[in-house]
Every structure is written in structure tokens, then in C-alpha cells.
Amino acid sequence: MSSTQITILLSIVAYFVLMFLMGLFSSHNQTHSGFIIGSRDVGYIPTLGSLAASFRDGSGIVFWVGFGVSIGYGGLWLFVGVMIGLLFFAICGAKIREFAKEKDYITISEIIRNELGAATSKISAFLVLIFCLLAISMQLYVSGNIISTIVSIPAWVGVVSAASIVGFYLFLGGYSAVVKTDAIQFFLILSLIVIAFISPPPKDVLLNFGSFLDIGFKDATAFVLFGALYMLASADTWQRVFSARNKKVINISFPLAGIFLVFMTLALLFLGMSAKPLLEGDIAANDIFFAIFEQNVFSIATMAFIAVVTMAITMSTLDTACYLFTATLAKAFLPADISKTRERYIRFSQIIFVMILTTMSILALMISDVIQFMFNAISLITILAPVHLLVGFRLLQKAPRLDILIAGSVIASAIVYLVMFYLGYMEDFMMMLVPAGLSFVLCGISLLGFQYIIHRNKNTSS
């Protein structure tokens, strides 16, 4: 093992130790409420940091580093949509938080169940569970392959290492551990932008701001829609609303998270721009990130820094997805007494953490194209955006007939997604949004049709 490999490996181990200690710290004087939802007292920086860090995932590293080389700034259209979604939460989030606090909700599926019905709640929760599993496998794939590339060991060793340390601090701290570790990871991820100063990209590439418009209207529109729908559909974003300390935290931290996400993404774009001239051979955009470690294009200290930040990025999404999976499973599909006491919930969570991290570690070793995998996962979860909007605007009604109609709309959209995926139509960004568009249309028709029937029946009876 070379001195470069040893230095990078020791840096990763040091980061793992830090996360281990954070897990111990989070478990100290832990309460039932703290383990489940951070006692609904999460402040400005933790909310901002956990939001931004959890949305900058491992597959996104590979994508944005490659995008910096191939498209430049064009992908930033995604964050126009992200800001639209975050502004929705900044405006409506305070009322949603108070409502969730009053009813003791910790997941979006609970609200759907109690305000609409069990059918839609279970269908939406099932899609959230699927998305969480896909997200977990993506993070394990990236972290495992990075460690494998660095120290020339089998990928499964890296996958098991990342899964073990995340499992440990989740095991001890639950949601509090997720928020605290995400805040640290947020600052690490943001600091990656120093690479642009250590190894500046070529000026003609760095200053090519025209690439923001060169992407074309179709792809720009697709990115904007992806960003907005993803923020609305993400159950993780809703949990950040539920756990926020107060209205001001939501009003300030959510928009700021979008701004910092842009800076975090620019850091990855700059990394790709800086690395491209230093790499040997003709390398595909999606392979640029891994090639950085294969060819050791930067100094030892810089490579070690990038490796640690990569672990921070993957693990920040990994822990969030693991916790969200567990909370959604407990609240949507299992008896209420599972989370009735801290002891029961911790025991249940520990079992689930081990099971999903083990199972998804196996799936991670089977992924061949992590970028396509990422967009397939996003396009699936966006089906839930219209349902979540109805929650946000308090338009749901507790009615079995409406529940069946909305549930049927989501199922029909999911079936269309599966058919398109099977037929190979999911490689075009705009086509990926077809299932979400269908979901909007069907949910809208269901709600309007139901309200029309109610109005007609009232007029008839009067």
C-alpha cells in the first residue's frame, strides 16, 4: 500500500471515529421524543445543515462532477426548482408544523392516513420505503467503490465499513444522531469549494457562464420540474418541518438550505472542471469522479480531503434514508405500540437498521449505472408530489371514496412508471416526469370530481 493510499485511508478512519463519537454523544440522556423526532426542537443550523447535506447524496457527487466537465453550469436549473419547493415550505411550513405537533405526527404518511384514509397512506408510504431503499443502496455503492478504488480492496469491504459506522450511530442516537451528524457533514461538504482555489479550473471553462443557457429549453424545464417535485415529494423534507423548533427556523433555514445547496453543487462542478485537464485518457463524464482516485490527480492532502468529504456526503444521505425508512415502516404498517415507548421503538429500530443496511449492501454491489439509478429513483418518488401538496394546503378530506380515488391515481401513475421503465423510456429527463404529470392530473380530477359530487348532493338534499 502506497503512502498516498495510507494517508487517505487514515483520513477516512479518522472521520469514521468522529461519527462514532457523535453517536455516543447523541445517545447521552436521550429521550423518546429526541430519538423519534429530535424533540421538535431542532434549530437553525441543524435544520439548514441536515436539509442541505441529506440532499447532496453519493450518486449526486458522481453526476455533478461529470456534469461540470460535460455541461458546465447547465444543471443548476435543477436548483431553480429546488428553491420553488423550499419556498413553499417556508411559506406553508409553520402551519404544517403546528398541525403536526398538535396531532403528534412524525411522518407525512401519518397525516395522509388520518386526514384522508388508509389506502392512500399505505400506497404513499410504500413508495417512500422503496425510494429509501434505492437511496441507501446508491450511497453504499459510491462509498464502497471509493474505498475500493483508494486502497485496492474489494468493493464489499468499503460497503460494509460505511454501513457499519452509520448503523452504529443510528443504533444509539436515532433522529438526533441524524441531525447532529448531518450538521457536521454539511460544513465538510461546503468546504469542498476550496478545491477551486487549490487547483483552479481553466479560466475559459470556469467563466463559461453561457453554459447555463446552452442546455436548452427542454432539459432546463425538466430540471426545474425535477427540483420542485422532488422537494415536495420527499418525506425527508417534511420531517425537517415537523422537527423544526419554531416558525422562524422554517422561514429562514429552508430557503438558506437551497442557497447553500447551490454552493455545494458548484464545489462539485469546480472539482470536475479542475480534474479534467489533469486526467489521462478519454474518460466518460460519469467516470470522472472515480478516475480522480484511480489516477491521483491532486496532492495527497487534497485527495484525502476529497475522500473524507465523499464519505460525509454518502453517509449524510445514508443515515437519513435509514431513519426515514424505519419511521415510515413503524408508523404506516406496524401496530402503534411499536413506537409507544422509547425501549420498544429503539429495539425495533435497531433490528430494522441492521436488516436494511445488510440487504441494501448486497444490492449496492449489483448496481451498474448509478446515475441512471438515481434519476429512476427520483422520477418514482415525484409521483407523490400532488398528494403532498394537498396535505400542505389542507385540502384533504376524511372520506373513504376520495381516499380510494387518490390511492387509485397514485397506483395508476406508478404502473405507468413501471411500464415506461420496462420499455426503456426513462433515459430522457422529460419523459421521466410523465408519471408525475399523470399523478397531478388524476389527483386533481379525483378531488374536483369528489367535491362536485358533494356539492350536488347538498343541493339535491336542500
C-alpha positions in Angstrom: 0.0 0.0 0.0 1.5 3.4 -1.0 1.9 6.4 1.2 -1.0 8.1 -0.6 -3.3 5.2 0.0 -2.3 5.0 3.7 -2.9 8.8 4.2 -6.3 8.7 2.5 -7.3 5.6 4.4 -6.3 7.1 7.8 -8.3 10.2 7.0 -11.4 8.2 6.3 -10.8 6.2 9.5 -10.5 9.4 11.5 -13.8 10.6 10.0 -15.4 7.3 11.0 -14.1 7.7 14.5 -15.7 11.2 14.7 -19.0 9.8 13.6 -18.7 7.0 16.2 -18.1 9.6 18.9 -21.1 11.7 17.7 -23.2 8.5 18.0 -22.1 8.2 21.6 -22.8 11.9 22.3 -26.3 11.7 20.7 -27.2 8.7 22.9 -26.4 10.6 26.1 -29.5 11.5 28.1 -31.6 10.5 25.0 -35.3 10.8 25.3 -38.1 9.0 23.5 -39.1 12.2 21.7 -35.5 13.0 20.9 -34.9 9.6 19.4 -38.0 9.8 17.2 -38.2 13.5 16.1 -35.4 15.5 17.8 -38.0 16.6 20.5 -39.3 19.0 17.8 -36.6 21.4 18.9 -34.1 21.4 16.0 -32.6 24.9 15.5 -31.5 27.0 12.6 -28.1 25.5 11.8 -29.0 21.8 12.3 -32.2 22.2 10.2 -30.3 24.0 7.4 -27.4 21.7 7.6 -29.3 18.5 7.7 -31.6 19.6 4.8 -28.7 20.5 2.6 -26.5 17.6 3.5 -29.2 15.0 3.1 -30.0 16.2 -0.4 -26.4 16.1 -1.6 -26.0 12.4 -2.0 -23.3 10.0 -3.3 -24.8 9.4 -6.7 -25.1 13.2 -7.0 -21.3 13.5 -6.5 -20.7 11.3 -9.5 -23.3 13.2 -11.5 -22.3 16.8 -10.7 -18.5 16.2 -11.1 -19.2 14.7 -14.5 -21.7 17.5 -15.3 -19.0 20.1 -14.6 -17.0 18.6 -17.4 -19.7 17.8 -19.9 -22.4 20.5 -19.5 -20.8 23.2 -17.2 -23.4 25.2 -15.3 -26.5 23.9 -17.2 -27.5 21.6 -14.4 -28.0 24.4 -12.0 -31.5 24.8 -13.4 -32.4 22.0 -11.0 -32.0 24.4 -8.2 -34.4 26.9 -9.6 -37.0 24.1 -8.9 -35.4 23.2 -5.6 -35.9 26.9 -4.4 -39.5 26.8 -5.6 -40.1 23.8 -3.4 -38.2 25.2 -0.4 -40.1 28.5 -0.6 -43.4 26.5 -0.5 -42.2 25.1 2.9 -41.0 28.5 4.1 -44.5 29.9 3.4 -46.7 27.0 4.5 -44.4 25.1 6.8 -45.2 26.8 10.0 -48.8 25.9 9.9 -47.9 22.4 8.9 -45.5 22.1 11.8 -48.1 23.3 14.3 -50.7 20.9 12.9 -48.2 18.0 13.1 -47.2 19.0 16.7 -50.8 19.2 17.8 -51.6 15.7 16.4 -48.1 14.3 17.3 -47.3 13.4 13.7 -43.7 12.5 12.7 -44.2 11.3 9.1 -46.2 12.6 6.2 -47.9 9.2 5.8 -49.5 9.7 9.3 -51.1 12.9 8.1 -52.4 11.3 4.9 -53.8 8.4 6.9 -55.7 10.5 9.5 -56.7 13.3 7.2 -57.7 11.2 4.1 -57.6 7.5 4.6 -55.5 4.3 5.0 -55.4 3.4 1.3 -53.6 6.4 0.1 -51.4 6.5 3.2 -50.2 2.9 2.7 -49.6 3.4 -1.0 -47.6 6.6 -0.5 -45.7 5.1 2.4 -44.8 2.1 0.3 -43.3 4.3 -2.4 -41.4 6.2 0.3 -40.0 2.9 1.5 -38.9 1.9 -2.0 -37.3 5.2 -2.5 -35.4 4.9 0.8 -34.1 1.5 -0.1 -32.9 2.8 -3.5 -31.2 5.8 -1.8 -29.5 3.6 0.7 -28.1 1.3 -2.0 -26.8 4.3 -4.0 -24.9 5.7 -1.1 -23.4 2.3 -0.2 -22.4 1.8 -3.9 -20.5 5.1 -4.0 -18.8 4.9 -0.6 -17.9 1.3 -1.2 -16.4 1.8 -4.6 -14.4 4.9 -3.5 -12.8 3.0 -0.6 -12.2 0.1 -3.0 -10.5 2.4 -5.5 -8.4 4.1 -2.9 -6.9 1.1 -1.2 -7.3 -1.6 -3.9 -9.6 -3.8 -1.9 -12.9 -5.5 -2.9 -15.9 -3.1 -3.0 -17.8 -5.1 -0.4 -15.3 -4.2 2.3 -15.9 -0.5 1.7 -19.7 -1.1 1.6 -19.6 -3.0 4.9 -17.4 -0.3 6.5 -19.8 2.6 5.7 -22.8 0.6 6.6 -21.4 -0.4 9.9 -20.5 3.0 11.1 -23.8 4.5 10.1 -25.6 1.6 11.7 -23.8 2.2 14.9 -24.6 5.9 15.4 -28.2 5.4 14.3 -28.4 2.4 16.7 -27.5 4.8 19.5 -29.0 8.2 18.7 -31.9 7.8 16.2 -33.1 11.1 14.7 -31.0 13.2 17.0 -27.9 11.5 15.7 -29.0 12.1 12.1 -29.5 15.8 12.6 -26.2 16.3 14.6 -24.0 14.3 12.2 -25.7 15.9 9.2 -24.8 19.4 10.5 -21.1 18.4 10.7 -21.3 16.8 7.3 -22.9 19.9 5.9 -19.8 22.0 6.8 -17.5 19.4 5.4 -19.4 19.2 2.1 -19.5 23.0 1.8 -15.7 23.3 2.4 -15.1 21.3 -0.8 -15.3 24.5 -2.7 -11.7 25.3 -1.6 -10.5 22.8 -4.3 -11.3 25.5 -6.8 -8.7 27.7 -5.1 -6.1 25.0 -4.5 -6.3 23.7 -8.1 -8.3 26.3 -10.2 -10.2 25.1 -13.3 -9.1 26.6 -16.6 -10.4 30.2 -16.9 -12.3 29.6 -20.2 -14.2 26.7 -18.6 -14.7 28.4 -15.2 -16.1 31.6 -16.8 -18.3 29.9 -19.4 -21.5 31.0 -17.7 -23.2 30.8 -21.1 -23.4 27.0 -20.5 -26.3 27.8 -18.1 -28.4 28.7 -21.1 -26.8 26.2 -23.6 -28.6 23.3 -22.0 -31.7 24.1 -24.0 -35.3 24.8 -23.0 -36.5 21.2 -22.8 -33.8 20.0 -20.5 -33.8 23.2 -18.4 -37.6 22.8 -17.9 -37.1 19.2 -17.0 -34.5 20.1 -14.4 -36.7 22.8 -12.8 -39.6 20.4 -12.6 -37.5 17.7 -11.1 -36.1 20.0 -8.4 -39.5 21.3 -7.4 -41.3 18.0 -7.5 -38.5 16.2 -5.6 -38.6 18.7 -2.7 -42.4 18.4 -2.4 -42.4 14.6 -2.7 -39.5 14.0 -0.3 -40.8 12.6 3.0 -37.4 13.7 4.5 -38.2 17.4 3.8 -41.5 17.1 5.6 -39.7 15.5 8.6 -37.5 18.6 8.8 -40.7 20.7 9.0 -42.1 18.5 11.8 -38.8 18.7 13.8 -38.1 22.4 13.5 -38.1 24.4 16.7 -40.5 27.1 15.5 -41.8 29.2 12.6 -38.7 31.3 12.3 -36.5 28.2 11.9 -38.6 27.1 8.9 -38.9 30.6 7.4 -35.1 31.1 7.5 -33.5 27.7 7.3 -35.4 26.2 4.4 -34.6 29.0 1.8 -31.0 29.2 3.1 -30.7 25.4 2.6 -31.4 26.0 -1.1 -28.8 28.7 -1.4 -26.1 26.5 0.3 -27.1 23.6 -1.9 -26.1 25.7 -4.9 -22.7 26.4 -3.4 -22.2 22.8 -2.5 -23.1 21.8 -6.1 -20.8 24.5 -7.5 -18.0 22.9 -5.4 -18.6 19.6 -7.3 -18.8 21.3 -10.7 -15.5 23.0 -10.0 -13.9 19.7 -8.9 -14.8 18.2 -12.2 -13.6 21.2 -14.1 -10.3 21.2 -12.2 -9.7 17.4 -12.6 -10.5 17.1 -16.3 -7.2 18.6 -17.7 -5.2 16.5 -15.3 -6.7 13.2 -16.2 -5.1 10.9 -18.7 -7.1 9.2 -21.5 -10.7 9.8 -22.8 -12.9 9.3 -19.8 -16.7 9.3 -19.8 -18.3 12.0 -17.7 -19.9 9.6 -15.3 -16.4 8.0 -14.7 -14.6 11.3 -14.0 -15.1 11.1 -10.2 -13.7 7.6 -9.8 -10.9 8.4 -12.2 -9.7 11.2 -9.8 -8.8 8.5 -7.3 -7.5 6.0 -9.8 -5.0 8.4 -11.2 -4.3 10.5 -8.0 -4.6 13.8 -9.9 -4.3 16.1 -6.9 -1.9 16.3 -4.0 -2.1 13.7 -1.2 -3.7 16.2 1.3 -6.3 17.2 -1.3 -7.1 13.6 -2.2 -7.6 12.7 1.5 -9.8 15.8 1.9 -12.0 14.8 -1.1 -12.3 11.2 0.2 -13.5 12.4 3.6 -16.0 14.8 2.1 -17.2 11.9 -0.1 -17.8 9.8 3.0 -19.7 12.8 4.6 -21.9 13.2 1.5 -22.8 9.5 1.2 -23.3 8.9 4.9 -25.4 12.1 5.4 -27.9 10.7 2.9 -27.5 7.1 4.1 -28.4 7.8 7.7 -31.3 10.0 6.7 -32.7 7.3 4.4 -32.3 4.6 7.0 -34.1 6.6 9.7 -36.9 7.6 7.3 -37.4 4.0 6.2 -37.7 2.9 9.9 -40.0 5.7 10.9 -42.3 5.2 7.9 -42.4 1.5 8.3 -43.3 1.8 12.0 -46.0 4.5 11.6 -47.6 3.3 8.3 -47.6 -0.5 8.5 -47.0 -1.7 12.1 -49.1 -1.6 15.3 -49.0 1.7 17.2 -47.4 0.1 20.3 -44.1 -0.4 18.3 -43.3 3.3 19.0 -45.3 3.7 22.1 -42.2 3.6 24.4 -38.6 4.5 23.8 -37.5 1.0 24.6 -39.8 -0.6 22.1 -39.0 1.9 19.4 -35.3 1.6 19.9 -35.4 -2.2 19.8 -37.5 -2.2 16.6 -35.2 0.5 15.0 -32.1 -1.5 15.8 -33.4 -4.6 14.2 -34.6 -2.7 11.1 -31.3 -0.7 10.7 -29.3 -4.0 10.7 -31.7 -5.6 8.2 -31.9 -2.9 5.7 -28.2 -2.0 5.8 -27.3 -5.7 5.3 -29.8 -6.2 2.5 -29.0 -3.0 0.7 -25.3 -3.6 0.9 -25.9 -6.7 -1.3 -28.0 -4.6 -3.8 -25.3 -1.9 -3.9 -22.8 -4.4 -5.2 -25.2 -5.1 -8.2 -25.6 -1.5 -9.4 -24.0 -0.9 -12.8 -25.1 2.7 -13.7 -25.5 4.8 -10.5 -26.6 7.9 -12.4 -29.5 6.2 -14.2 -30.3 4.5 -11.0 -30.5 7.9 -9.2 -32.9 9.5 -11.8 -35.1 6.5 -11.9 -35.5 6.7 -8.1 -36.3 10.4 -8.2 -38.8 10.0 -11.0 -40.6 7.3 -9.0 -40.9 9.4 -5.8 -42.2 12.5 -7.7 -45.5 10.7 -8.2 -46.3 11.6 -4.6 -45.8 15.4 -5.1 -49.5 16.2 -5.8 -50.6 14.2 -2.7 -48.2 16.1 -0.5 -49.3 19.4 -1.9 -52.9 18.5 -0.9 -51.5 17.9 2.6 -49.7 21.2 2.6 -52.7 23.2 1.5 -55.0 21.3 3.9 -57.3 20.2 1.0 -57.7 16.6 2.1 -61.0 15.3 3.5 -61.6 12.2 5.6 -63.7 10.3 3.1 -63.4 6.7 2.0 -64.4 7.4 -1.6 -61.9 10.2 -2.0 -59.2 8.0 -0.4 -59.8 5.3 -3.0 -59.8 7.8 -5.8 -56.4 9.4 -4.7 -54.9 6.0 -4.0 -56.0 4.8 -7.4 -54.4 7.8 -9.0 -51.1 7.1 -7.4 -51.3 3.4 -8.3 -52.1 4.2 -11.9 -49.2 6.6 -12.1 -46.8 4.0 -10.6 -48.0 1.4 -13.1 -47.2 3.9 -15.9 -43.8 4.4 -14.4 -43.1 0.6 -14.4 -44.3 0.2 -18.0 -42.1 3.1 -19.1 -39.2 1.8 -17.2 -39.6 -1.7 -18.7 -39.9 -0.3 -22.3 -36.7 1.9 -21.8 -38.4 5.3 -21.9 -36.8 6.5 -18.7 -33.5 7.8 -20.2 -35.0 11.1 -21.3 -35.3 13.7 -18.5 -38.6 15.0 -19.7 -40.1 11.5 -20.2 -39.2 10.7 -16.6 -41.7 13.3 -15.5 -44.6 11.7 -17.3 -45.8 9.6 -14.3 -45.6 12.6 -12.0 -47.6 14.7 -14.5 -50.2 11.9 -14.8 -50.4 11.8 -11.0 -51.2 15.5 -10.9 -53.9 15.2 -13.5 -55.6 12.1 -11.9 -55.4 13.5 -8.3 -56.8 16.8 -9.5 -59.7 15.2 -11.3 -60.4 13.0 -8.2 -60.5 15.9 -5.9 -62.6 18.1 -8.1 -64.9 15.3 -9.0 -65.4 14.4 -5.4 -66.1 18.0 -4.4 -68.6 18.3 -7.3 -70.5 15.2 -6.1 -70.6 16.5 -2.5 -71.8 19.9 -3.7 -74.5 18.3 -6.0 -75.7 16.1 -3.2 -76.0 19.1 -0.8 -78.1 21.0 -3.4 -80.3 17.9 -4.0 -81.0 17.4 -0.3 -81.8 21.0 0.2 
